[in-house]
Amino acid sequence: MVDIFFEDTAILDFSPEFFDLWLNETCISEDHELGQLSLIFCSDKYLLDMNNKHLGHDYFTDILTFDYSDDVIIGDLFISIDRVRDNAIENGVTFINERNRIVVHGLLHLLGYNDKTTADKLLMTEKENHYLDNVSRETL
């Protein structure tokens, strides 16, 4: 089940049903079960404060992922709407496409993928593109 929350930002019209279906299918494709996932959309300032508090990092980021998984995927994805907008412009893609990329990126972390090394980043980008291509044909 996917829940959507907004902190320190405008409430946008995001469909929990869309994310529920897409992210469930993504988990199934990766041989995992989706339990409870919270998508918390927030401002740069809100996420910067969290990055400082929880990780000791004093820089902006587009997402923080908190993993509570055991037998099923459970976690919180804190996503900066400001970073999503800026990334979309910088990468020449739509806001929705970039939002979806950041969401699936966070889910991939919960599924065990990392992006610390060049090889890890390449695999993660391939996975992101695969799941974005699947959703693009269906809903975008």
N, CA, C and O atoms as CSV, one atom per row, in Angstrom:
chain,resi,resn,atom,element,x,y,z
A,1,MET,N,N,0.839,-1.176,0.000
A,1,MET,CA,C,0.000,0.000,0.000
A,1,MET,C,C,0.889,1.246,0.000
A,1,MET,O,O,1.890,1.308,0.714
A,2,VAL,N,N,0.511,2.226,-0.802
A,2,VAL,CA,C,1.262,3.468,-0.909
A,2,VAL,C,C,0.409,4.612,-0.365
A,2,VAL,O,O,-0.743,4.792,-0.761
A,3,ASP,N,N,0.997,5.372,0.544
A,3,ASP,CA,C,0.365,6.582,1.067
A,3,ASP,C,C,1.180,7.783,0.624
A,3,ASP,O,O,2.401,7.704,0.488
A,4,ILE,N,N,0.495,8.895,0.400
A,4,ILE,CA,C,1.152,10.123,-0.035
A,4,ILE,C,C,0.888,11.217,0.987
A,4,ILE,O,O,-0.240,11.421,1.436
A,5,PHE,N,N,1.974,11.922,1.346
A,5,PHE,CA,C,1.892,13.028,2.292
A,5,PHE,C,C,2.657,14.228,1.742
A,5,PHE,O,O,3.523,14.081,0.879
A,6,PHE,N,N,2.336,15.399,2.240
A,6,PHE,CA,C,3.021,16.628,1.857
A,6,PHE,C,C,3.454,17.357,3.118
A,6,PHE,O,O,2.660,17.542,4.040
A,7,GLU,N,N,4.719,17.771,3.154
A,7,GLU,CA,C,5.271,18.505,4.284
A,7,GLU,C,C,5.943,19.767,3.760
A,7,GLU,O,O,6.817,19.697,2.896
A,8,ASP,N,N,5.540,20.908,4.276
A,8,ASP,CA,C,6.206,22.172,3.969
A,8,ASP,C,C,6.222,22.470,2.464
A,8,ASP,O,O,7.178,23.048,1.948
A,9,THR,N,N,5.161,22.070,1.776
A,9,THR,CA,C,5.043,22.333,0.344
A,9,THR,C,C,3.569,22.300,-0.037
A,9,THR,O,O,2.727,21.827,0.727
A,10,ALA,N,N,3.277,22.797,-1.200
A,10,ALA,CA,C,1.892,22.773,-1.684
A,10,ALA,C,C,1.448,21.327,-1.904
A,10,ALA,O,O,2.251,20.465,-2.260
A,11,ILE,N,N,0.175,21.084,-1.689
A,11,ILE,CA,C,-0.389,19.762,-1.953
A,11,ILE,C,C,-0.655,19.653,-3.446
A,11,ILE,O,O,-1.352,20.484,-4.028
A,12,LEU,N,N,-0.092,18.624,-4.053
A,12,LEU,CA,C,-0.253,18.403,-5.485
A,12,LEU,C,C,-1.154,17.197,-5.707
A,12,LEU,O,O,-1.331,16.367,-4.816
A,13,ASP,N,N,-1.709,17.112,-6.881
A,13,ASP,CA,C,-2.665,16.050,-7.209
A,13,ASP,C,C,-1.915,14.806,-7.682
A,13,ASP,O,O,-1.759,14.592,-8.884
A,14,PHE,N,N,-1.452,13.992,-6.741
A,14,PHE,CA,C,-0.776,12.747,-7.043
A,14,PHE,C,C,-1.711,11.600,-6.698
A,14,PHE,O,O,-2.369,11.630,-5.658
A,15,SER,N,N,-1.778,10.613,-7.538
A,15,SER,CA,C,-2.693,9.493,-7.365
A,15,SER,C,C,-2.052,8.352,-6.581
A,15,SER,O,O,-1.131,7.702,-7.077
A,16,PRO,N,N,-2.527,8.103,-5.367
A,16,PRO,CA,C,-2.015,6.939,-4.628
A,16,PRO,C,C,-2.268,5.635,-5.384
A,16,PRO,O,O,-1.465,4.705,-5.306
A,17,GLU,N,N,-3.373,5.566,-6.109
A,17,GLU,CA,C,-3.697,4.352,-6.856
A,17,GLU,C,C,-2.667,4.076,-7.945
A,17,GLU,O,O,-2.266,2.931,-8.155
A,18,PHE,N,N,-2.237,5.141,-8.641
A,18,PHE,CA,C,-1.208,4.999,-9.674
A,18,PHE,C,C,0.064,4.423,-9.059
A,18,PHE,O,O,0.614,3.438,-9.552
A,19,PHE,N,N,0.528,5.053,-7.973
A,19,PHE,CA,C,1.760,4.597,-7.339
A,19,PHE,C,C,1.598,3.193,-6.766
A,19,PHE,O,O,2.523,2.385,-6.837
A,20,ASP,N,N,0.444,2.901,-6.205
A,20,ASP,CA,C,0.171,1.578,-5.654
A,20,ASP,C,C,0.350,0.504,-6.727
A,20,ASP,O,O,1.058,-0.481,-6.514
A,21,LEU,N,N,-0.281,0.694,-7.860
A,21,LEU,CA,C,-0.216,-0.270,-8.959
A,21,LEU,C,C,1.202,-0.383,-9.505
A,21,LEU,O,O,1.748,-1.482,-9.612
A,22,TRP,N,N,1.791,0.749,-9.848
A,22,TRP,CA,C,3.120,0.756,-10.482
A,22,TRP,C,C,4.188,0.189,-9.554
A,22,TRP,O,O,4.994,-0.641,-9.975
A,23,LEU,N,N,4.205,0.622,-8.310
A,23,LEU,CA,C,5.260,0.195,-7.395
A,23,LEU,C,C,5.054,-1.244,-6.942
A,23,LEU,O,O,6.028,-1.950,-6.680
A,24,ASN,N,N,3.808,-1.691,-6.845
A,24,ASN,CA,C,3.543,-3.107,-6.590
A,24,ASN,C,C,4.088,-3.969,-7.721
A,24,ASN,O,O,4.745,-4.981,-7.479
A,25,GLU,N,N,3.810,-3.560,-8.964
A,25,GLU,CA,C,4.303,-4.305,-10.126
A,25,GLU,C,C,5.824,-4.318,-10.170
A,25,GLU,O,O,6.435,-5.322,-10.535
A,26,THR,N,N,6.428,-3.197,-9.797
A,26,THR,CA,C,7.887,-3.120,-9.762
A,26,THR,C,C,8.441,-4.100,-8.740
A,26,THR,O,O,9.396,-4.822,-9.028
A,27,CYS,N,N,7.857,-4.133,-7.558
A,27,CYS,CA,C,8.302,-5.078,-6.524
A,27,CYS,C,C,8.146,-6.518,-6.986
A,27,CYS,O,O,9.049,-7.333,-6.795
A,28,ILE,N,N,7.021,-6.834,-7.584
A,28,ILE,CA,C,6.784,-8.187,-8.079
A,28,ILE,C,C,7.835,-8.567,-9.121
A,28,ILE,O,O,8.343,-9.689,-9.115
A,29,SER,N,N,8.159,-7.631,-10.014
A,29,SER,CA,C,9.185,-7.878,-11.029
A,29,SER,C,C,10.547,-8.162,-10.410
A,29,SER,O,O,11.378,-8.853,-11.000
A,30,GLU,N,N,10.764,-7.624,-9.221
A,30,GLU,CA,C,12.030,-7.812,-8.505
A,30,GLU,C,C,11.936,-8.926,-7.457
A,30,GLU,O,O,12.809,-9.057,-6.599
A,31,ASP,N,N,10.856,-9.736,-7.537
A,31,ASP,CA,C,10.641,-10.862,-6.619
A,31,ASP,C,C,10.533,-10.445,-5.154
A,31,ASP,O,O,11.053,-11.114,-4.261
A,32,HIS,N,N,9.842,-9.319,-4.926
A,32,HIS,CA,C,9.572,-8.832,-3.576
A,32,HIS,C,C,8.095,-8.471,-3.459
A,32,HIS,O,O,7.387,-8.315,-4.454
A,33,GLU,N,N,7.664,-8.346,-2.229
A,33,GLU,CA,C,6.291,-7.923,-1.958
A,33,GLU,C,C,6.311,-6.529,-1.342
A,33,GLU,O,O,7.081,-6.249,-0.423
A,34,LEU,N,N,5.449,-5.659,-1.869
A,34,LEU,CA,C,5.333,-4.314,-1.307
A,34,LEU,C,C,4.396,-4.354,-0.120
A,34,LEU,O,O,3.246,-4.776,-0.234
A,35,GLY,N,N,4.898,-3.914,1.018
A,35,GLY,CA,C,4.078,-3.801,2.215
A,35,GLY,C,C,3.511,-2.393,2.306
A,35,GLY,O,O,2.491,-2.089,1.687
A,36,GLN,N,N,4.161,-1.548,3.064
A,36,GLN,CA,C,3.712,-0.166,3.274
A,36,GLN,C,C,4.799,0.790,2.826
A,36,GLN,O,O,5.941,0.707,3.278
A,37,LEU,N,N,4.436,1.702,1.932
A,37,LEU,CA,C,5.377,2.696,1.439
A,37,LEU,C,C,4.744,4.069,1.563
A,37,LEU,O,O,3.634,4.302,1.083
A,38,SER,N,N,5.457,4.971,2.210
A,38,SER,CA,C,4.995,6.354,2.321
A,38,SER,C,C,5.851,7.235,1.422
A,38,SER,O,O,7.079,7.217,1.496
A,39,LEU,N,N,5.184,8.001,0.580
A,39,LEU,CA,C,5.846,9.004,-0.245
A,39,LEU,C,C,5.552,10.346,0.412
A,39,LEU,O,O,4.403,10.784,0.463
A,40,ILE,N,N,6.596,10.992,0.911
A,40,ILE,CA,C,6.432,12.271,1.596
A,40,ILE,C,C,7.105,13.330,0.738
A,40,ILE,O,O,8.331,13.403,0.669
A,41,PHE,N,N,6.290,14.147,0.087
A,41,PHE,CA,C,6.801,15.210,-0.771
A,41,PHE,C,C,6.970,16.464,0.077
A,41,PHE,O,O,6.083,16.835,0.846
A,42,CYS,N,N,8.121,17.110,-0.076
A,42,CYS,CA,C,8.449,18.228,0.798
A,42,CYS,C,C,9.281,19.266,0.048
A,42,CYS,O,O,9.566,19.113,-1.140
A,43,SER,N,N,9.661,20.310,0.756
A,43,SER,CA,C,10.484,21.379,0.187
A,43,SER,C,C,11.966,21.039,0.342
A,43,SER,O,O,12.337,20.129,1.084
A,44,ASP,N,N,12.800,21.789,-0.372
A,44,ASP,CA,C,14.251,21.660,-0.213
A,44,ASP,C,C,14.657,21.863,1.242
A,44,ASP,O,O,15.447,21.092,1.787
A,45,LYS,N,N,14.114,22.904,1.866
A,45,LYS,CA,C,14.486,23.227,3.244
A,45,LYS,C,C,14.142,22.074,4.181
A,45,LYS,O,O,14.954,21.701,5.028
A,46,TYR,N,N,12.964,21.516,4.037
A,46,TYR,CA,C,12.531,20.399,4.880
A,46,TYR,C,C,13.492,19.216,4.725
A,46,TYR,O,O,13.912,18.612,5.713
A,47,LEU,N,N,13.835,18.892,3.469
A,47,LEU,CA,C,14.709,17.743,3.232
A,47,LEU,C,C,16.141,18.035,3.665
A,47,LEU,O,O,16.834,17.134,4.138
A,48,LEU,N,N,16.592,19.269,3.513
A,48,LEU,CA,C,17.918,19.655,3.991
A,48,LEU,C,C,18.004,19.468,5.508
A,48,LEU,O,O,18.992,18.941,6.019
A,49,ASP,N,N,16.975,19.900,6.213
A,49,ASP,CA,C,16.938,19.719,7.663
A,49,ASP,C,C,16.997,18.231,8.029
A,49,ASP,O,O,17.699,17.849,8.966
A,50,MET,N,N,16.267,17.400,7.298
A,50,MET,CA,C,16.284,15.952,7.561
A,50,MET,C,C,17.652,15.357,7.232
A,50,MET,O,O,18.158,14.507,7.965
A,51,ASN,N,N,18.239,15.802,6.136
A,51,ASN,CA,C,19.551,15.311,5.724
A,51,ASN,C,C,20.585,15.633,6.805
A,51,ASN,O,O,21.430,14.801,7.135
A,52,ASN,N,N,20.508,16.851,7.351
A,52,ASN,CA,C,21.383,17.261,8.449
A,52,ASN,C,C,21.148,16.415,9.683
A,52,ASN,O,O,22.086,15.865,10.260
A,53,LYS,N,N,19.904,16.315,10.080
A,53,LYS,CA,C,19.529,15.644,11.330
A,53,LYS,C,C,19.846,14.150,11.315
A,53,LYS,O,O,20.408,13.619,12.273
A,54,HIS,N,N,19.480,13.474,10.218
A,54,HIS,CA,C,19.587,12.016,10.184
A,54,HIS,C,C,20.899,11.487,9.612
A,54,HIS,O,O,21.341,10.398,9.979
A,55,LEU,N,N,21.519,12.246,8.719
A,55,LEU,CA,C,22.735,11.754,8.073
A,55,LEU,C,C,23.957,12.637,8.309
A,55,LEU,O,O,25.073,12.266,7.946
A,56,GLY,N,N,23.746,13.810,8.920
A,56,GLY,CA,C,24.867,14.724,9.147
A,56,GLY,C,C,25.381,15.366,7.871
A,56,GLY,O,O,26.523,15.823,7.826
A,57,HIS,N,N,24.548,15.407,6.828
A,57,HIS,CA,C,24.939,16.004,5.546
A,57,HIS,C,C,24.334,17.397,5.432
A,57,HIS,O,O,23.145,17.590,5.686
A,58,ASP,N,N,25.154,18.356,5.051
A,58,ASP,CA,C,24.686,19.734,4.920
A,58,ASP,C,C,24.609,20.128,3.454
A,58,ASP,O,O,25.266,21.072,3.016
A,59,TYR,N,N,23.798,19.392,2.702
A,59,TYR,CA,C,23.598,19.713,1.289
A,59,TYR,C,C,22.208,19.248,0.857
A,59,TYR,O,O,21.591,18.381,1.476
A,60,PHE,N,N,21.747,19.862,-0.230
A,60,PHE,CA,C,20.443,19.502,-0.780
A,60,PHE,C,C,20.531,18.144,-1.468
A,60,PHE,O,O,21.573,17.764,-2.003
A,61,THR,N,N,19.429,17.435,-1.442
A,61,THR,CA,C,19.314,16.163,-2.148
A,61,THR,C,C,17.883,16.045,-2.663
A,61,THR,O,O,16.996,16.770,-2.213
A,62,ASP,N,N,17.661,15.140,-3.597
A,62,ASP,CA,C,16.305,14.993,-4.131
A,62,ASP,C,C,15.487,13.975,-3.343
A,62,ASP,O,O,14.257,14.036,-3.348
A,63,ILE,N,N,16.153,13.039,-2.667
A,63,ILE,CA,C,15.416,12.001,-1.940
A,63,ILE,C,C,16.225,11.477,-0.762
A,63,ILE,O,O,17.449,11.360,-0.824
A,64,LEU,N,N,15.515,11.167,0.302
A,64,LEU,CA,C,16.057,10.395,1.420
A,64,LEU,C,C,15.166,9.173,1.580
A,64,LEU,O,O,13.941,9.281,1.607
A,65,THR,N,N,15.790,8.024,1.687
A,65,THR,CA,C,15.067,6.766,1.795
A,65,THR,C,C,15.312,6.152,3.171
A,65,THR,O,O,16.454,5.976,3.597
A,66,PHE,N,N,14.225,5.833,3.847
A,66,PHE,CA,C,14.296,5.172,5.141
A,66,PHE,C,C,13.690,3.784,4.995
A,66,PHE,O,O,12.512,3.637,4.669
A,67,ASP,N,N,14.500,2.782,5.237
A,67,ASP,CA,C,14.139,1.385,4.997
A,67,ASP,C,C,13.771,0.706,6.312
A,67,ASP,O,O,14.583,0.648,7.235
A,68,TYR,N,N,12.554,0.198,6.392
A,68,TYR,CA,C,12.085,-0.560,7.552
A,68,TYR,C,C,11.696,-1.977,7.145
A,68,TYR,O,O,10.957,-2.653,7.859
A,69,SER,N,N,12.192,-2.419,6.003
A,69,SER,CA,C,11.790,-3.701,5.421
A,69,SER,C,C,12.248,-4.880,6.267
A,69,SER,O,O,13.287,-4.850,6.926
A,70,ASP,N,N,11.423,-5.914,6.214
A,70,ASP,CA,C,11.769,-7.198,6.808
A,70,ASP,C,C,11.458,-8.244,5.743
A,70,ASP,O,O,12.254,-8.440,4.824
A,71,ASP,N,N,10.325,-8.912,5.849
A,71,ASP,CA,C,9.929,-9.873,4.818
A,71,ASP,C,C,9.286,-9.184,3.617
A,71,ASP,O,O,9.284,-9.727,2.512
A,72,VAL,N,N,8.746,-7.997,3.834
A,72,VAL,CA,C,8.131,-7.220,2.760
A,72,VAL,C,C,8.786,-5.845,2.735
A,72,VAL,O,O,9.433,-5.430,3.696
A,73,ILE,N,N,8.605,-5.150,1.621
A,73,ILE,CA,C,9.188,-3.819,1.455
A,73,ILE,C,C,8.351,-2.811,2.241
A,73,ILE,O,O,7.156,-2.643,1.994
A,74,ILE,N,N,9.002,-2.149,3.187
A,74,ILE,CA,C,8.373,-1.109,3.991
A,74,ILE,C,C,9.360,0.044,4.093
A,74,ILE,O,O,10.534,-0.162,4.400
A,75,GLY,N,N,8.880,1.259,3.835
A,75,GLY,CA,C,9.793,2.389,3.947
A,75,GLY,C,C,9.115,3.718,3.746
A,75,GLY,O,O,7.938,3.805,3.394
A,76,ASP,N,N,9.897,4.753,3.982
A,76,ASP,CA,C,9.487,6.135,3.755
A,76,ASP,C,C,10.429,6.755,2.743
A,76,ASP,O,O,11.650,6.665,2.875
A,77,LEU,N,N,9.851,7.387,1.729
A,77,LEU,CA,C,10.635,8.120,0.742
A,77,LEU,C,C,10.300,9.603,0.898
A,77,LEU,O,O,9.175,10.021,0.623
A,78,PHE,N,N,11.269,10.389,1.336
A,78,PHE,CA,C,11.110,11.840,1.445
A,78,PHE,C,C,11.693,12.452,0.176
A,78,PHE,O,O,12.875,12.277,-0.119
A,79,ILE,N,N,10.858,13.171,-0.571
A,79,ILE,CA,C,11.228,13.662,-1.897
A,79,ILE,C,C,11.033,15.167,-1.958
A,79,ILE,O,O,9.961,15.679,-1.639
A,80,SER,N,N,12.088,15.873,-2.373
A,80,SER,CA,C,12.017,17.320,-2.508
A,80,SER,C,C,11.364,17.701,-3.834
A,80,SER,O,O,11.897,17.420,-4.908
A,81,ILE,N,N,10.209,18.342,-3.741
A,81,ILE,CA,C,9.519,18.850,-4.936
A,81,ILE,C,C,10.398,19.877,-5.650
A,81,ILE,O,O,10.418,19.934,-6.880
A,82,ASP,N,N,11.120,20.683,-4.882
A,82,ASP,CA,C,12.007,21.695,-5.475
A,82,ASP,C,C,13.088,21.051,-6.326
A,82,ASP,O,O,13.351,21.509,-7.438
A,83,ARG,N,N,13.720,19.992,-5.820
A,83,ARG,CA,C,14.763,19.280,-6.577
A,83,ARG,C,C,14.163,18.611,-7.804
A,83,ARG,O,O,14.772,18.619,-8.874
A,84,VAL,N,N,12.965,18.028,-7.661
A,84,VAL,CA,C,12.318,17.368,-8.800
A,84,VAL,C,C,12.101,18.392,-9.916
A,84,VAL,O,O,12.396,18.120,-11.080
A,85,ARG,N,N,11.588,19.560,-9.558
A,85,ARG,CA,C,11.365,20.612,-10.572
A,85,ARG,C,C,12.668,21.026,-11.239
A,85,ARG,O,O,12.742,21.104,-12.466
A,86,ASP,N,N,13.703,21.292,-10.432
A,86,ASP,CA,C,14.988,21.714,-10.983
A,86,ASP,C,C,15.624,20.616,-11.835
A,86,ASP,O,O,16.155,20.894,-12.911
A,87,ASN,N,N,15.572,19.382,-11.361
A,87,ASN,CA,C,16.126,18.255,-12.134
A,87,ASN,C,C,15.407,18.095,-13.467
A,87,ASN,O,O,16.040,17.835,-14.490
A,88,ALA,N,N,14.093,18.250,-13.456
A,88,ALA,CA,C,13.320,18.102,-14.695
A,88,ALA,C,C,13.766,19.128,-15.727
A,88,ALA,O,O,13.954,18.801,-16.899
A,89,ILE,N,N,13.935,20.372,-15.285
A,89,ILE,CA,C,14.390,21.431,-16.197
A,89,ILE,C,C,15.796,21.129,-16.688
A,89,ILE,O,O,16.075,21.206,-17.885
A,90,GLU,N,N,16.672,20.788,-15.766
A,90,GLU,CA,C,18.074,20.513,-16.110
A,90,GLU,C,C,18.202,19.340,-17.075
A,90,GLU,O,O,19.047,19.359,-17.970
A,91,ASN,N,N,17.359,18.312,-16.893
A,91,ASN,CA,C,17.452,17.112,-17.728
A,91,ASN,C,C,16.528,17.140,-18.941
A,91,ASN,O,O,16.520,16.198,-19.734
A,92,GLY,N,N,15.743,18.221,-19.094
A,92,GLY,CA,C,14.865,18.357,-20.249
A,92,GLY,C,C,13.746,17.336,-20.290
A,92,GLY,O,O,13.362,16.867,-21.361
A,93,VAL,N,N,13.221,16.990,-19.112
A,93,VAL,CA,C,12.117,16.031,-19.034
A,93,VAL,C,C,10.943,16.692,-18.309
A,93,VAL,O,O,11.079,17.779,-17.748
A,94,THR,N,N,9.807,16.030,-18.330
A,94,THR,CA,C,8.645,16.579,-17.643
A,94,THR,C,C,8.790,16.401,-16.138
A,94,THR,O,O,9.548,15.554,-15.666
A,95,PHE,N,N,8.056,17.210,-15.403
A,95,PHE,CA,C,8.021,17.095,-13.951
A,95,PHE,C,C,7.569,15.690,-13.547
A,95,PHE,O,O,8.146,15.088,-12.641
A,96,ILE,N,N,6.540,15.168,-14.217
A,96,ILE,CA,C,6.009,13.839,-13.887
A,96,ILE,C,C,7.061,12.758,-14.123
A,96,ILE,O,O,7.218,11.850,-13.306
A,97,ASN,N,N,7.776,12.855,-15.233
A,97,ASN,CA,C,8.817,11.873,-15.518
A,97,ASN,C,C,9.897,11.901,-14.441
A,97,ASN,O,O,10.324,10.851,-13.961
A,98,GLU,N,N,10.336,13.092,-14.062
A,98,GLU,CA,C,11.385,13.202,-13.043
A,98,GLU,C,C,10.862,12.757,-11.680
A,98,GLU,O,O,11.576,12.092,-10.930
A,99,ARG,N,N,9.636,13.113,-11.360
A,99,ARG,CA,C,9.028,12.661,-10.098
A,99,ARG,C,C,9.026,11.137,-10.047
A,99,ARG,O,O,9.393,10.543,-9.033
A,100,ASN,N,N,8.614,10.512,-11.136
A,100,ASN,CA,C,8.556,9.052,-11.182
A,100,ASN,C,C,9.953,8.439,-11.076
A,100,ASN,O,O,10.136,7.408,-10.430
A,101,ARG,N,N,10.938,9.082,-11.716
A,101,ARG,CA,C,12.313,8.578,-11.638
A,101,ARG,C,C,12.799,8.594,-10.186
A,101,ARG,O,O,13.402,7.627,-9.721
A,102,ILE,N,N,12.540,9.677,-9.484
A,102,ILE,CA,C,13.001,9.782,-8.101
A,102,ILE,C,C,12.275,8.757,-7.225
A,102,ILE,O,O,12.894,8.139,-6.358
A,103,VAL,N,N,10.986,8.573,-7.439
A,103,VAL,CA,C,10.224,7.595,-6.651
A,103,VAL,C,C,10.759,6.188,-6.885
A,103,VAL,O,O,10.999,5.456,-5.925
A,104,VAL,N,N,10.950,5.796,-8.139
A,104,VAL,CA,C,11.426,4.433,-8.399
A,104,VAL,C,C,12.871,4.279,-7.927
A,104,VAL,O,O,13.271,3.186,-7.526
A,105,HIS,N,N,13.651,5.341,-7.966
A,105,HIS,CA,C,15.013,5.313,-7.438
A,105,HIS,C,C,14.982,4.942,-5.951
A,105,HIS,O,O,15.735,4.079,-5.498
A,106,GLY,N,N,14.102,5.607,-5.204
A,106,GLY,CA,C,13.967,5.299,-3.783
A,106,GLY,C,C,13.515,3.873,-3.552
A,106,GLY,O,O,14.030,3.194,-2.663
A,107,LEU,N,N,12.554,3.408,-4.346
A,107,LEU,CA,C,12.083,2.033,-4.213
A,107,LEU,C,C,13.210,1.047,-4.510
A,107,LEU,O,O,13.341,0.031,-3.828
A,108,LEU,N,N,14.016,1.340,-5.516
A,108,LEU,CA,C,15.142,0.459,-5.833
A,108,LEU,C,C,16.110,0.352,-4.656
A,108,LEU,O,O,16.667,-0.718,-4.410
A,109,HIS,N,N,16.314,1.447,-3.932
A,109,HIS,CA,C,17.137,1.369,-2.718
A,109,HIS,C,C,16.503,0.393,-1.723
A,109,HIS,O,O,17.199,-0.430,-1.128
A,110,LEU,N,N,15.199,0.486,-1.546
A,110,LEU,CA,C,14.512,-0.432,-0.631
A,110,LEU,C,C,14.610,-1.881,-1.097
A,110,LEU,O,O,14.566,-2.804,-0.283
A,111,LEU,N,N,14.742,-2.076,-2.397
A,111,LEU,CA,C,14.865,-3.414,-2.972
A,111,LEU,C,C,16.300,-3.938,-2.924
A,111,LEU,O,O,16.578,-5.057,-3.357
A,112,GLY,N,N,17.211,-3.110,-2.390
A,112,GLY,CA,C,18.585,-3.568,-2.201
A,112,GLY,C,C,19.612,-3.024,-3.164
A,112,GLY,O,O,20.787,-3.381,-3.071
A,113,TYR,N,N,19.208,-2.174,-4.081
A,113,TYR,CA,C,20.157,-1.589,-5.028
A,113,TYR,C,C,20.841,-0.379,-4.392
A,113,TYR,O,O,20.248,0.340,-3.587
A,114,ASN,N,N,22.101,-0.175,-4.772
A,114,ASN,CA,C,22.869,0.961,-4.275
A,114,ASN,C,C,23.414,1.761,-5.439
A,114,ASN,O,O,23.401,1.309,-6.584
A,115,ASP,N,N,23.894,2.960,-5.133
A,115,ASP,CA,C,24.477,3.802,-6.179
A,115,ASP,C,C,25.786,4.427,-5.701
A,115,ASP,O,O,26.077,5.589,-5.989
A,116,LYS,N,N,26.566,3.640,-4.969
A,116,LYS,CA,C,27.840,4.128,-4.424
A,116,LYS,C,C,28.971,4.063,-5.450
A,116,LYS,O,O,29.809,4.964,-5.509
A,117,THR,N,N,28.997,3.012,-6.249
A,117,THR,CA,C,30.065,2.854,-7.233
A,117,THR,C,C,29.534,3.180,-8.631
A,117,THR,O,O,28.326,3.288,-8.839
A,118,THR,N,N,30.436,3.331,-9.564
A,118,THR,CA,C,30.043,3.593,-10.947
A,118,THR,C,C,29.206,2.450,-11.496
A,118,THR,O,O,28.204,2.685,-12.170
A,119,ALA,N,N,29.603,1.216,-11.216
A,119,ALA,CA,C,28.853,0.047,-11.697
A,119,ALA,C,C,27.457,0.007,-11.071
A,119,ALA,O,O,26.472,-0.284,-11.750
A,120,ASP,N,N,27.382,0.302,-9.763
A,120,ASP,CA,C,26.081,0.339,-9.079
A,120,ASP,C,C,25.180,1.413,-9.680
A,120,ASP,O,O,23.991,1.181,-9.897
A,121,LYS,N,N,25.743,2.578,-9.945
A,121,LYS,CA,C,24.967,3.688,-10.524
A,121,LYS,C,C,24.443,3.302,-11.899
A,121,LYS,O,O,23.292,3.588,-12.228
A,122,LEU,N,N,25.273,2.659,-12.696
A,122,LEU,CA,C,24.872,2.239,-14.031
A,122,LEU,C,C,23.709,1.254,-13.963
A,122,LEU,O,O,22.727,1.398,-14.691
A,123,LEU,N,N,23.816,0.254,-13.090
A,123,LEU,CA,C,22.742,-0.727,-12.941
A,123,LEU,C,C,21.462,-0.049,-12.453
A,123,LEU,O,O,20.374,-0.345,-12.946
A,124,MET,N,N,21.592,0.854,-11.491
A,124,MET,CA,C,20.414,1.529,-10.952
A,124,MET,C,C,19.746,2.380,-12.030
A,124,MET,O,O,18.519,2.400,-12.127
A,125,THR,N,N,20.535,3.078,-12.833
A,125,THR,CA,C,19.976,3.884,-13.919
A,125,THR,C,C,19.274,3.004,-14.943
A,125,THR,O,O,18.213,3.366,-15.451
A,126,GLU,N,N,19.864,1.843,-15.249
A,126,GLU,CA,C,19.219,0.896,-16.172
A,126,GLU,C,C,17.875,0.438,-15.614
A,126,GLU,O,O,16.884,0.374,-16.342
A,127,LYS,N,N,17.844,0.123,-14.331
A,127,LYS,CA,C,16.598,-0.301,-13.683
A,127,LYS,C,C,15.572,0.835,-13.698
A,127,LYS,O,O,14.405,0.615,-14.024
A,128,GLU,N,N,16.004,2.042,-13.349
A,128,GLU,CA,C,15.095,3.204,-13.381
A,128,GLU,C,C,14.492,3.352,-14.768
A,128,GLU,O,O,13.278,3.496,-14.909
A,129,ASN,N,N,15.342,3.317,-15.798
A,129,ASN,CA,C,14.868,3.483,-17.173
A,129,ASN,C,C,13.894,2.375,-17.560
A,129,ASN,O,O,12.890,2.630,-18.225
A,130,HIS,N,N,14.186,1.162,-17.148
A,130,HIS,CA,C,13.299,0.028,-17.451
A,130,HIS,C,C,11.912,0.267,-16.858
A,130,HIS,O,O,10.907,0.135,-17.556
A,131,TYR,N,N,11.857,0.619,-15.576
A,131,TYR,CA,C,10.561,0.807,-14.924
A,131,TYR,C,C,9.872,2.090,-15.380
A,131,TYR,O,O,8.643,2.159,-15.386
A,132,LEU,N,N,10.641,3.101,-15.760
A,132,LEU,CA,C,10.035,4.309,-16.341
A,132,LEU,C,C,9.459,4.017,-17.721
A,132,LEU,O,O,8.383,4.508,-18.060
A,133,ASP,N,N,10.167,3.222,-18.518
A,133,ASP,CA,C,9.649,2.861,-19.834
A,133,ASP,C,C,8.340,2.096,-19.702
A,133,ASP,O,O,7.399,2.333,-20.460
A,134,ASN,N,N,8.281,1.187,-18.748
A,134,ASN,CA,C,7.049,0.416,-18.529
A,134,ASN,C,C,5.897,1.318,-18.129
A,134,ASN,O,O,4.796,1.173,-18.659
A,135,VAL,N,N,6.120,2.244,-17.209
A,135,VAL,CA,C,5.051,3.109,-16.753
A,135,VAL,C,C,4.688,4.131,-17.826
A,135,VAL,O,O,3.524,4.512,-17.954
A,136,SER,N,N,5.677,4.575,-18.595
A,136,SER,CA,C,5.418,5.572,-19.632
A,136,SER,C,C,4.414,5.066,-20.657
A,136,SER,O,O,3.518,5.798,-21.077
A,137,ARG,N,N,4.571,3.822,-21.051
A,137,ARG,CA,C,3.654,3.257,-22.027
A,137,ARG,C,C,2.239,3.135,-21.479
A,137,ARG,O,O,1.262,3.207,-22.225
A,138,GLU,N,N,2.145,2.949,-20.176
A,138,GLU,CA,C,0.850,2.707,-19.554
A,138,GLU,C,C,0.110,3.982,-19.171
A,138,GLU,O,O,-1.103,4.077,-19.362
A,139,THR,N,N,0.845,4.982,-18.622
A,139,THR,CA,C,0.131,6.055,-17.933
A,139,THR,C,C,0.556,7.477,-18.259
A,139,THR,O,O,-0.187,8.408,-17.950
A,140,LEU,N,N,1.688,7.681,-18.856
A,140,LEU,CA,C,2.138,9.075,-19.031
A,140,LEU,C,C,1.697,9.643,-20.360
A,140,LEU,O,O,1.990,10.799,-20.665
